[in-house]
Amino acid sequence: MSMATIPTRYLIVILTFLCTSVCYIERVGFSIAYTVAADAEGVSQSSKGTILSTFYYGYALSQVPGGWAAQKIGGRRVLLLSFVLWSLTCALVPLDPNRVFILIMARLLVGVSQGFIFPSIHTVLAQWVPPHERSRSVSLTTSGMYLGAAVGMLLLPSLVKFKGPQSVFLAEAALGGMWSVLWFKFASDPPRSQHPKAAASGFGESLLPVKDGQSQRAKTDKSQIPWRRIFLNLPVWAIVANNFTFHYALYVLMNWLPTYFELGLKSSLQEMGSSKMMPYLNMFIFSNIGGVIADHMITKRILSVTKTRKALNTIGFLMSSFALIAIPHFRTPDGVVLCSSLALGFLALGRAGFAVNHMDIAPRYAGIVMGVSNTAGTLAGIIGVGLTGQLLEASKATDSDLSSPNSWRIVFFIPGYRRLMPLPPRLVAVLVVPLAVMVQVPVASPIVIGLLKNDEF
């Protein structure tokens, strides 16, 4: 089947799937390559945490501007510019742990560039995908993140071993460049005529950026983004809370699981074979299962849209919590792979709840709402990744190395507040708020996720 015979909206979804795959190959790749380079130079765990979390500062800064830019000039254009910028950064920046300033600036720039990507994707999908296909389309697109992470975990350690850490940057830049060419050639904005049944859903041409030839009334309506109603809306804050808790777990595992295998279990990533990719491969599978289940339950009217989102969100987050708590109780690579696979798999299942809800409650402003909620998810990365480095540094001072399960229990066993008592009081105070949110919100927040009318905003 040639590209010309594939329906355009399917081609768009496939390209956004490849987009998220490449983005997460980059993120996992930097974690792997930098960990090897930093350990070779004797960089402290706290300093590693600072570098690894720098990406998320830039990522947080550009989420809402990314949604605004996608709304104004079009998600298709913003997506292309973002990809070109971070790809060039990877190609040009040297991976030298001793050149801290250059690394920090490079990671900030990559973070800012990639921060525009997901709001743009949601804007594009809201334009192209009709409501009854949204769960599957968003699940497939976001599952690309997990397949990319799985591929990165499988292939990049060997690339680092044989070609060195810098080779990862060059490979990522090449992948980014190839995707940019595909997007430039095949992506387009949807004409209204392709979606005659979707106008009532606020979907199609009405979601496109304003062009010079449009009427003044259209321009006026387009320019009035209801920021106040977005920020004061309870379902939006439910999505924000879920996004925070989801990404706290995901980013901590993504950035620190390689270190846990290497230092906590004394296992080499290169020698683990294909098993190290299983957590992310499981996310890929569960994410698509969640999307198919959600669309089936909605189209067959087994449950309403609201109840479907709540059910998948709650089941996914609860099961993931149990698996995360169990991780430090296993002292073999196979046991940790099993627990992390279950934790991340059920997290991905939960995305069929909160991650699609942007387009349920505000299809015209899906990119902007995505930018708001993803800012919270990025703050979780800043807090979780940086904080984990501080926790491990404190544990290393007590236990002399990181092979003891006690050194890692607080990283995974979030409710264990009593285990904070040996730590400095100031660090305990910093931990209490994010840990309490992580424990309670995944259970409580799905209850208030609602479905608003498409013209609510």
SVG drawing of the C-alpha trace seen along z (x, -y; Angstrom):
<svg xmlns="http://www.w3.org/2000/svg" viewBox="-25 -42 62 55">
<polyline fill="none" stroke="black" stroke-width="0.4" points="0.0,0.0 1.5,-3.3 1.3,-6.5 -1.2,-7.9 -3.8,-5.2 -3.7,-5.6 -6.4,-7.9 -4.8,-11.1 -5.9,-11.1 -4.4,-7.6 -1.2,-8.8 -1.1,-11.8 -1.6,-9.4 1.2,-7.1 3.5,-10.1 2.7,-11.4 3.3,-7.9 6.8,-8.0 7.3,-11.5 6.8,-10.4 8.9,-7.3 11.9,-9.4 11.4,-11.9 11.6,-9.1 14.6,-7.5 16.3,-10.8 15.3,-11.0 16.3,-7.5 19.4,-7.8 20.6,-10.8 20.0,-9.1 22.0,-6.1 24.9,-7.9 25.3,-10.6 25.2,-8.0 28.1,-6.1 30.1,-9.2 29.4,-10.7 30.3,-7.5 33.5,-7.3 34.4,-10.8 33.3,-10.1 30.4,-12.6 28.3,-12.5 24.7,-11.2 23.4,-14.6 25.2,-16.3 23.9,-13.6 20.4,-14.4 20.8,-18.1 21.9,-17.4 19.2,-14.8 16.5,-17.1 17.6,-20.2 15.7,-19.0 12.4,-19.3 13.0,-23.0 13.0,-23.9 10.2,-21.5 8.0,-23.1 8.7,-26.6 7.4,-25.9 4.3,-23.8 1.7,-26.6 3.5,-28.7 3.5,-25.5 -0.2,-25.2 -0.7,-28.9 1.6,-28.7 -0.1,-25.6 -3.4,-27.4 -2.3,-30.5 0.0,-29.3 -0.9,-25.6 0.4,-22.5 1.8,-21.1 4.3,-24.0 5.2,-24.2 5.9,-20.5 8.3,-20.7 10.2,-23.6 10.5,-22.0 11.9,-18.8 14.5,-20.5 15.7,-22.6 16.3,-19.7 17.8,-17.5 20.3,-20.2 21.2,-20.6 21.9,-16.9 24.1,-16.9 26.2,-19.9 26.6,-19.5 29.5,-17.4 28.7,-15.0 31.4,-15.9 30.4,-15.7 33.1,-18.2 31.6,-20.9 28.6,-21.4 27.5,-24.8 27.3,-23.6 25.4,-20.5 22.9,-22.5 22.2,-25.0 21.9,-22.1 19.5,-20.2 17.4,-23.4 17.2,-24.0 16.2,-20.4 13.6,-20.7 12.2,-23.9 12.0,-22.5 10.4,-19.2 8.0,-21.1 6.2,-22.4 5.7,-18.9 2.9,-17.4 0.6,-20.4 1.1,-20.6 0.3,-16.9 -2.9,-17.3 -3.9,-20.3 -3.2,-18.3 -5.1,-15.3 -8.1,-17.4 -8.2,-18.7 -7.9,-15.4 -9.4,-12.7 -13.2,-12.3 -14.5,-11.8 -15.2,-8.0 -11.6,-7.4 -9.9,-9.6 -9.0,-7.0 -7.3,-4.7 -5.6,-7.5 -4.2,-9.2 -3.3,-5.8 -1.4,-4.8 0.3,-8.2 1.4,-8.2 2.4,-4.5 5.1,-5.6 6.8,-7.1 7.0,-3.7 8.1,-1.8 10.8,-4.5 12.0,-4.0 12.0,-0.2 14.0,-0.5 16.4,-2.9 16.9,-0.6 17.5,2.4 19.9,0.8 21.6,-2.2 23.6,-0.5 25.4,1.5 25.9,-1.6 27.5,-3.3 29.7,-0.2 31.0,0.0 30.9,-3.6 31.0,-5.7 28.4,-8.0 28.7,-10.7 27.4,-8.3 24.0,-8.3 23.6,-12.1 24.4,-11.6 22.0,-8.7 19.2,-10.7 19.9,-13.7 19.7,-11.5 16.4,-10.0 15.0,-13.5 16.1,-14.7 14.5,-11.8 11.2,-12.3 11.3,-16.0 11.6,-15.1 8.6,-12.7 6.4,-15.3 7.3,-18.1 6.4,-15.9 3.2,-14.1 1.6,-16.2 -1.2,-18.7 -4.1,-20.7 -7.5,-19.1 -10.1,-20.6 -13.7,-20.6 -15.0,-18.5 -13.1,-15.5 -15.1,-15.5 -18.7,-16.4 -20.1,-14.6 -17.8,-16.2 -18.7,-19.9 -21.0,-19.6 -18.0,-18.3 -16.0,-21.5 -13.6,-19.5 -11.9,-20.0 -11.3,-23.3 -12.8,-25.3 -9.8,-24.3 -7.2,-25.5 -5.2,-28.6 -6.6,-31.9 -5.6,-32.8 -5.6,-36.2 -8.6,-35.4 -11.0,-34.6 -13.7,-36.8 -13.2,-39.3 -15.7,-37.4 -13.7,-34.2 -10.5,-36.1 -12.2,-37.6 -13.5,-34.2 -10.2,-32.6 -8.2,-35.2 -10.3,-35.0 -8.8,-32.0 -10.8,-31.6 -7.8,-31.5 -9.8,-32.2 -12.3,-29.5 -9.5,-27.0 -7.6,-27.7 -10.7,-27.8 -12.3,-24.6 -12.3,-21.6 -12.0,-18.8 -8.9,-20.6 -7.3,-20.5 -8.2,-16.8 -6.3,-16.2 -3.4,-18.3 -3.2,-16.3 -3.2,-13.0 -0.6,-14.2 1.7,-15.2 1.4,-11.8 1.7,-9.8 4.9,-11.6 6.5,-11.6 6.6,-7.8 7.5,-7.6 10.3,-10.1 11.9,-8.7 11.9,-5.2 13.1,-6.4 16.0,-8.4 17.1,-6.3 16.2,-2.7 19.5,-2.3 21.4,-3.5 19.3,-1.1 20.3,1.9 24.0,0.8 24.5,-0.3 21.6,1.1 21.6,4.6 25.2,4.7 23.9,5.8 25.2,4.5 22.7,3.2 24.7,4.6 24.5,8.1 20.7,8.0 19.8,8.5 16.3,7.8 14.8,8.0 15.7,4.3 13.2,3.1 10.3,5.0 8.9,2.2 8.6,-0.2 7.4,2.5 4.7,3.3 3.7,-0.3 3.3,-0.2 1.1,2.8 -1.1,1.6 -1.5,-1.9 -3.0,-0.5 -5.1,2.0 -6.5,-0.8 -7.4,-2.8 -9.2,0.1 -11.1,0.9 -12.1,-2.7 -13.4,-3.2 -15.2,0.1 -16.9,-0.7 -17.9,-4.2 -19.1,-3.1 -21.0,-0.1 -22.5,-2.3 -21.3,0.1 -20.3,-2.9 -20.5,-6.7 -17.4,-8.6 -17.0,-10.0 -17.3,-6.6 -15.0,-4.9 -12.3,-7.5 -12.7,-7.2 -12.6,-3.4 -9.5,-3.0 -7.7,-5.8 -8.5,-4.4 -7.6,-0.8 -4.4,-1.7 -3.1,-4.0 -4.1,-1.7 -2.4,1.4 0.7,-0.7 1.0,-1.9 1.1,1.6 3.8,2.6 5.9,-0.4 5.9,0.4 7.0,3.9 10.1,3.0 12.7,2.6 11.6,6.0 13.1,7.8 16.8,8.2 17.2,9.8 17.0,8.1 14.2,10.4 12.1,9.4 12.7,5.7 11.9,6.0 8.6,7.8 7.6,5.1 8.6,2.1 6.8,3.7 3.6,4.0 3.9,0.5 4.5,-1.2 2.1,1.0 -0.8,0.1 0.3,-3.6 -0.1,-3.4 -3.5,-1.8 -4.5,-4.8 -3.7,-7.2 -6.8,-6.1 -8.5,-8.1 -6.8,-11.4 -4.7,-11.7 -7.6,-11.7 -9.8,-13.9 -8.2,-17.1 -10.1,-16.6 -13.3,-15.5 -13.7,-18.7 -12.1,-21.3 -11.5,-20.0 -11.0,-23.6 -8.3,-24.2 -6.9,-20.7 -3.3,-21.9 -3.6,-24.6 -5.1,-22.4 -2.5,-19.8 0.2,-22.4 -1.3,-23.4 -1.5,-19.8 1.9,-18.8 3.5,-21.6 2.4,-19.9 3.8,-16.6 7.1,-18.3 7.2,-19.8 6.9,-16.2 10.0,-15.4 11.9,-18.3 10.9,-17.3 11.2,-13.6 14.4,-13.3 16.3,-15.9 15.0,-14.7 16.0,-11.1 19.6,-12.2 19.5,-14.0 18.0,-11.0 20.6,-8.6 23.4,-10.9 22.1,-11.0 21.7,-7.2 25.2,-6.8 26.6,-8.8 24.8,-6.4 25.3,-3.0 28.6,-3.8 27.2,-2.4 23.8,-2.1 23.6,1.7 21.4,1.8 17.7,2.0 17.3,-0.6 19.0,-3.1 16.3,-2.7 13.2,-2.0 12.2,-5.7 12.6,-6.2 9.9,-3.5 8.1,-3.1 6.5,-6.5 4.2,-6.1 7.2,-5.2 7.5,-8.5 9.0,-6.9 12.0,-6.0 12.7,-9.8 13.5,-10.2 17.3,-9.6 17.4,-12.3 18.0,-16.1 14.8,-17.8 14.9,-20.3 14.9,-17.5 12.0,-15.8 10.0,-19.0 10.7,-19.3 9.6,-15.7 6.3,-15.7 4.1,-17.6 5.1,-15.9 5.0,-12.4 1.6,-13.1 0.2,-14.2 1.6,-11.1 0.0,-8.7 -3.5,-10.3 -4.2,-12.0 -4.1,-8.9 -6.9,-7.4 -9.0,-10.5 -8.6,-12.5 -10.3,-10.2 -13.5,-10.7 -13.8,-14.3 -12.7,-13.9 -15.8,-14.9 -17.0,-15.3 -18.0,-18.8 -19.8,-20.0 -17.5,-20.7 -18.5,-24.4 -17.7,-24.6 -14.7,-26.8"/>
</svg>
